């Protein structure tokens, strides 16, 4: 949702638009968490019925999305190209269809304007061949294959051009690595809570904790939209520093055998991640044209899921190490510590290089003349 909203606003408003959309999304999570906590705490529904309710709400959302208007054009398919209007009108017109079909066919054959004027009869013959018989089908199929090839080539060229930017590449690497660790944490955090404080001995507040953490995350995501920071200079250092705080929160969850410490640490960890991912989204979007948002964001999320699959196969699955929950979270906390060190060093290098470039920049010639 954030990507498509930011694609229709002015570049100066990327930051606020991204923070607004992220905040609304997290507020929706908050409502769902509060509802789940109330249903469990007051025994209004069983767990099976809660799953059925979730399925019903998801189905309603799916049906509602199907009713949304579909785009008539896109960057890769159904694009308007030179001569396409003439060809379309030729296929749809009944009064002078022969004339338009002849012009369309000649233009698709790659003839020059002079050949159109000098080869009217030949164009009519070609037009009749295109309009009748199986040759028209062959022509459409070859054009479709060529179109798909052009789309793939354009995707590859855009991919190379986007990630040729070092700044965008570093932010994308953090996105993939941090999202992988975040997904792995939220997938198994309730197993950790069950290990620290079994539910049969304690009234669980998992839904309430999720609600509080989502509300805190929404507040941080909303607030970051009003900060004026040169993220191209300080962003990588912020990625490293806040990732380090998240790693510290994970270490507290792992080694402090107290459920309330786990709850508070989880809320801090989630808020820090949502803060950074909001910054990363508009920082990356600011360097892209709107046609490339889906390509870059989709690639980053795919990289995160691929990395998460590898970590799950090695750390969690019985076919790999099959570690218990405490060693698992020790690895996750160490993983975020590695991210923190990596991007802190990169951020310090960026700041040092910027200051060095500033000291080596010669003074303005206009100032020299005045002196």
C-alpha positions as MATLAB code, in Angstrom:
seq = 'XXXXXXXXXXXXXXXXXXXXXXXXXXXXXXXXXXXXXXXXXXXXXXXXXXXXXXXXXXXXXXXXXXXXXXXXXXXXXXXXXXXXXXXXXXXXXXXXXXXXXXXXXXXXXXXXXXXXXXXXXXXXXXXXXXXXXXXXXXXXXXXXXXXXXXXXXXXXXXXXXXXXXXXXXXXXXXXXXXXXXXXXXXXXXXXXXXXXXXXXXXXXXXXXXXXXXXXXXXXXXXXXXXXXXXXXXXXXXXXXXXXXXXXXXXXXXXXXXXXXXXXXXXXXXXXXXXXXXXXXXXXXXXXXXXXXXXXXXXXXXXXXXXXXXXXXXXXXXXXXXXXXXXXXXXXXXXXXXXXXXXXXXXXXXXXXXXXXXXXXXXXXXXXXXXX';
ca = [
       0.000    0.000    0.000;
       2.790    2.387    0.813;
       4.489    1.908   -2.523;
       1.457    2.780   -4.640;
       0.545    5.760   -2.466;
       4.031    7.201   -2.644;
       4.027    6.780   -6.420;
       1.379    9.490   -6.827;
       2.664   12.149   -4.438;
       5.342   14.743   -4.852;
       8.871   13.620   -4.053;
       9.110   16.152   -1.232;
       6.237   14.369    0.511;
       7.604   10.836    0.267;
       8.672   10.817    3.889;
       5.323   11.880    5.309;
       3.313    9.717    2.919;
       5.335    6.635    3.806;
       5.083    7.275    7.535;
       1.313    7.866    7.297;
       0.694    4.629    5.390;
       2.916    2.598    7.693;
       1.162    4.058   10.744;
      -2.289    3.192    9.385;
      -1.159   -0.351    8.676;
       0.188   -0.756   12.206;
      -2.991    0.693   13.684;
      -4.896   -2.029   11.856;
      -2.594   -4.616   13.443;
      -3.265   -2.999   16.807;
      -7.032   -3.381   16.438;
      -6.626   -7.025   15.462;
      -4.346   -7.729   18.439;
      -6.718   -6.058   20.896;
      -9.653   -8.015   19.488;
      -7.751  -11.283   19.781;
      -6.703  -10.549   23.362;
     -10.293   -9.734   24.370;
     -11.666  -12.883   22.751;
      -9.137  -15.051   24.580;
      -9.225  -13.286   27.951;
     -13.032  -13.383   28.251;
     -13.380  -16.836   26.653;
     -15.693  -15.464   23.990;
     -14.359  -17.759   21.275;
     -12.176  -20.843   21.164;
      -8.922  -20.852   19.264;
     -10.531  -22.816   16.442;
     -13.330  -20.272   16.131;
     -10.808  -17.418   16.183;
      -9.070  -19.050   13.221;
     -12.423  -19.304   11.422;
     -13.093  -15.615   12.135;
      -9.665  -14.722   10.766;
     -10.365  -16.724    7.625;
     -13.708  -14.967    7.136;
     -12.180  -11.500    7.529;
      -9.359  -12.386    5.138;
     -11.882  -13.654    2.578;
     -13.861  -10.419    2.846;
     -10.664   -8.428    2.272;
      -9.863  -10.588   -0.770;
     -13.294  -10.080   -2.284;
     -13.113   -6.367   -1.592;
      -9.753   -6.134   -3.374;
     -11.262   -7.850   -6.422;
     -13.802   -5.039   -6.690;
     -11.123   -2.376   -6.956;
     -10.629   -0.881  -10.457;
      -7.886   -2.497  -12.497;
      -5.280   -0.407  -14.336;
      -5.769   -0.206  -18.072;
      -2.085    0.328  -18.784;
       1.184   -0.549  -17.105;
       4.854    0.031  -17.585;
       5.378   -3.296  -19.353;
       2.018   -4.412  -20.762;
      -0.771   -2.638  -22.672;
       1.393    0.391  -23.236;
       0.512    3.014  -25.840;
       3.194    3.134  -28.483;
       3.563    5.241  -31.625;
       1.089    3.998  -34.204;
      -0.886    1.922  -31.701;
      -3.881    4.278  -31.728;
      -4.089    3.948  -35.494;
      -3.923    0.171  -35.288;
      -6.569   -0.004  -32.565;
      -8.911    2.283  -34.409;
      -8.394    0.210  -37.549;
      -9.504   -2.950  -35.777;
     -12.522   -1.266  -34.169;
     -13.739    0.869  -37.083;
     -16.373   -0.664  -39.378;
     -16.869    2.168  -41.853;
     -13.323    2.575  -43.089;
     -11.752   -0.579  -41.654;
      -9.855   -1.419  -44.816;
      -8.090    1.912  -44.843;
      -6.993    1.755  -41.193;
      -6.026   -1.888  -41.429;
      -3.836   -1.096  -44.413;
      -2.053    1.713  -42.538;
      -1.683   -0.437  -39.436;
      -0.241   -3.351  -41.362;
       2.204   -1.202  -43.254;
       3.419    0.458  -40.051;
       3.846   -2.931  -38.372;
       5.798   -4.155  -41.371;
       8.265   -1.340  -40.723;
       7.703    0.560  -43.935;
       8.759    4.156  -44.172;
       6.355    6.967  -44.932;
       7.455    7.159  -48.556;
       6.676    3.487  -49.066;
       3.157    4.021  -47.732;
       2.468    6.623  -50.380;
       4.135    4.728  -53.241;
       2.889    1.203  -52.405;
      -0.839    1.577  -51.769;
      -1.792   -1.448  -53.826;
       0.842   -3.635  -52.225;
      -0.314   -2.466  -48.806;
      -3.881   -3.448  -49.626;
      -2.750   -6.932  -50.602;
      -0.758   -7.359  -47.432;
      -3.709   -6.028  -45.437;
      -6.028   -8.656  -46.896;
      -3.548  -11.388  -46.033;
      -3.285  -10.177  -42.465;
      -7.033   -9.912  -42.022;
      -7.904  -13.317  -43.474;
      -6.496  -16.760  -42.856;
      -4.170  -18.254  -40.240;
      -1.397  -15.806  -41.088;
      -3.015  -13.206  -38.829;
      -2.757  -15.599  -35.867;
       0.896  -16.292  -36.570;
       1.579  -12.573  -36.728;
      -0.042  -11.935  -33.327;
       1.803  -14.826  -31.698;
       5.207  -13.676  -32.923;
       4.446  -10.147  -31.771;
       3.425  -11.468  -28.308;
       6.638  -13.472  -27.950;
       8.668  -10.467  -28.973;
       6.779   -8.337  -26.457;
       7.527  -10.776  -23.607;
      11.181  -10.808  -24.563;
      11.286   -7.021  -24.502;
       9.618   -6.997  -21.079;
      12.193   -9.397  -19.648;
      15.032   -7.388  -21.132;
      13.578   -4.178  -19.760;
      13.208   -5.756  -16.300;
      16.813   -6.905  -16.355;
      18.101   -3.537  -17.541;
      16.069   -1.710  -14.897;
      17.318   -4.124  -12.245;
      20.940   -3.487  -13.167;
      20.437    0.256  -13.383;
      18.663    0.473  -10.016;
      21.184   -1.557   -8.060;
      24.142    0.129   -9.720;
      23.572    2.896   -7.159;
      25.684    2.033   -4.133;
      23.506    3.930   -1.709;
      20.371    2.146   -2.899;
      22.227   -1.168   -2.804;
      23.324   -0.706    0.834;
      19.846    0.291    1.955;
      18.402   -2.709    0.092;
      20.909   -5.076    1.699;
      19.874   -3.830    5.127;
      16.206   -4.184    4.142;
      16.655   -7.840    3.144;
      18.810   -8.796    6.131;
      16.762   -6.959    8.778;
      13.410   -8.118    7.399;
      14.661  -11.688    7.437;
      15.665  -11.403   11.115;
      12.443   -9.592   12.011;
      10.231  -12.227   10.379;
      12.179  -15.003   12.041;
      11.774  -13.308   15.432;
       8.027  -12.708   15.267;
       7.439  -16.224   13.942;
       9.023  -17.880   16.988;
       8.733  -15.283   19.753;
       5.612  -16.846   21.237;
       7.464  -20.144   21.518;
      10.062  -18.263   23.561;
       7.350  -16.730   25.755;
       5.857  -20.162   26.329;
       9.289  -21.430   27.344;
       9.858  -18.537   29.764;
       6.362  -18.656   31.300;
       4.125  -21.642   30.410;
       0.568  -20.595   29.634;
      -0.957  -23.069   32.099;
       0.796  -21.249   34.945;
       0.232  -17.699   33.728;
      -2.484  -15.605   32.156;
      -1.047  -14.859   28.735;
      -1.112  -11.330   27.364;
       0.403  -12.012   23.983;
      -2.358  -10.172   22.136;
      -2.039   -7.165   24.418;
       1.716   -7.083   23.920;
       1.253   -7.212   20.156;
      -1.238   -4.355   20.411;
       1.120   -2.213   22.492;
       4.095   -2.961   20.242;
       2.079   -2.121   17.121;
       0.849    1.102   18.701;
       4.398    2.092   19.643;
       5.570    1.202   16.141;
       2.800    3.312   14.612;
       3.836    6.264   16.784;
       7.511    5.963   15.769;
       6.638    5.531   12.085;
       4.353    8.547   12.213;
       6.874   10.691   14.080;
       9.708    9.935   11.676;
       7.733   11.673    8.943;
       8.288   15.019   10.667;
      12.026   14.703   11.261;
      14.445   16.650    9.089;
      17.589   14.526    8.883;
      20.058   14.102    6.037;
      19.578   10.360    5.805;
      21.943   10.083    2.837;
      24.684   11.035    5.298;
      23.483    9.729    8.658;
      21.179    6.947    7.504;
      23.648    4.074    7.452;
      24.946    4.982   10.895;
      21.339    5.060   12.121;
      20.764    1.626   10.613;
      23.747    0.285   12.509;
      22.976    2.010   15.805;
      19.293    1.113   16.016;
      19.992   -2.424   14.808;
      22.418   -2.697   17.721;
      19.662   -1.627   20.127;
      17.401   -4.257   18.597;
      20.093   -6.880   19.111;
      20.376   -5.839   22.770;
      16.594   -6.239   23.179;
      16.810   -9.742   21.708;
      19.627  -10.679   24.081;
      17.489   -9.510   27.017;
      14.584  -11.633   25.803;
      16.861  -14.632   25.511;
      18.812  -14.583   28.777;
      16.551  -12.744   31.251;
      14.096  -15.385   32.396;
      11.239  -12.960   33.041;
       8.123  -12.754   30.925;
       7.623   -9.006   31.489;
      11.179   -8.292   30.384;
      10.459  -10.370   27.292;
       7.307   -8.386   26.602;
       8.995   -4.992   26.987;
      12.042   -6.058   24.963;
       9.837   -7.326   22.161;
       7.924   -4.030   21.994;
      11.212   -2.106   21.801;
      12.607   -4.433   19.145;
       9.522   -4.151   16.952;
       9.352   -0.362   17.283;
      12.986   -0.028   16.245;
      12.496   -2.210   13.198;
       9.373   -0.318   12.079;
      11.210    2.949   12.533;
      14.093    1.843   10.339;
      12.029    0.118    7.665;
       9.961    3.291    7.265;
      13.127    5.307    6.752;
      14.457    2.718    4.318;
      11.254    2.733    2.259;
      11.164    6.440    1.531;
      14.945    6.703    1.260;
      14.940    4.091   -1.485;
      11.819    5.533   -3.129;
      13.393    8.990   -3.260;
      16.114    7.654   -5.592;
      13.743    5.835   -7.939;
      11.251    6.668  -10.615;
       7.720    5.552   -9.819;
       7.842    2.742  -12.412;
      10.584    0.970  -10.485;
       9.090    0.910   -6.996;
       7.528   -2.525   -7.362;
      10.690   -3.948   -8.942;
      13.035   -2.815   -6.169;
      10.702   -3.390   -3.220;
       9.692   -6.784   -4.571;
      13.312   -7.785   -5.080;
      14.212   -6.718   -1.543;
      11.347   -8.700   -0.029;
      12.205  -11.717   -2.163;
      15.784  -11.547   -0.921;
      14.531  -11.384    2.675;
      12.297  -14.430    2.190;
      15.074  -16.393    0.475;
      17.471  -15.623    3.327;
      14.773  -16.500    5.878;
      14.228  -19.851    4.174;
      17.930  -20.635    4.438;
      18.109  -19.694    8.131;
      14.976  -21.699    8.943;
      16.331  -24.748    7.128;
      19.667  -24.569    8.920;
      18.671  -23.412   12.418;
      15.105  -24.600   13.046;
      14.316  -27.625   10.900;
      15.151  -31.089   12.157;
      16.992  -31.734    8.914;
      19.438  -29.002    9.901;
      20.668  -28.142   13.370;
      17.207  -28.384   14.937;
      18.130  -26.043   17.802;
      15.987  -25.367   20.866;
      14.341  -21.985   21.283;
      17.046  -20.380   23.464;
      19.923  -21.201   21.059;
      17.712  -20.017   18.202;
      17.216  -16.580   19.718;
      20.887  -16.409   20.604;
      21.592  -16.781   16.887;
      18.979  -14.163   15.982;
      20.416  -11.662   18.450;
      23.936  -12.335   17.147;
      22.622  -11.931   13.611;
      21.358   -8.419   14.399;
      24.637   -7.663   16.150;
      26.442   -8.498   12.910;
      24.094   -6.156   10.998;
      24.767   -3.422   13.575;
      28.547   -3.721   13.287;
      28.469   -3.883    9.499;
      26.340   -0.782    8.970;
      27.908    1.186   11.818;
      31.299    0.806   10.159;
      29.802    1.699    6.810;
      28.070    4.740    8.346;
      31.272    5.982    9.975;
      33.077    5.608    6.673;
      30.339    7.592    4.886;
      30.583   10.445    7.407;
      34.397   10.479    7.217;
      34.316   10.557    3.424;
      31.760   13.396    3.402;
      33.870   15.524    5.758;
      37.005   14.804    3.792;
      35.292   15.791    0.560;
      34.091   18.995    2.193;
      37.587   19.989    3.353;
      39.084   19.248   -0.081;
      36.437   21.233   -1.992;
      37.960   24.518   -3.225;
      36.221   27.765   -2.222;
      33.748   29.393   -4.577;
      35.346   31.454   -7.346;
      32.924   34.302   -6.668;
      34.188   34.562   -3.126;
      37.787   34.672   -4.398;
      36.905   37.572   -6.679;
      35.301   39.493   -3.817;
      38.345   38.982   -1.674;
];
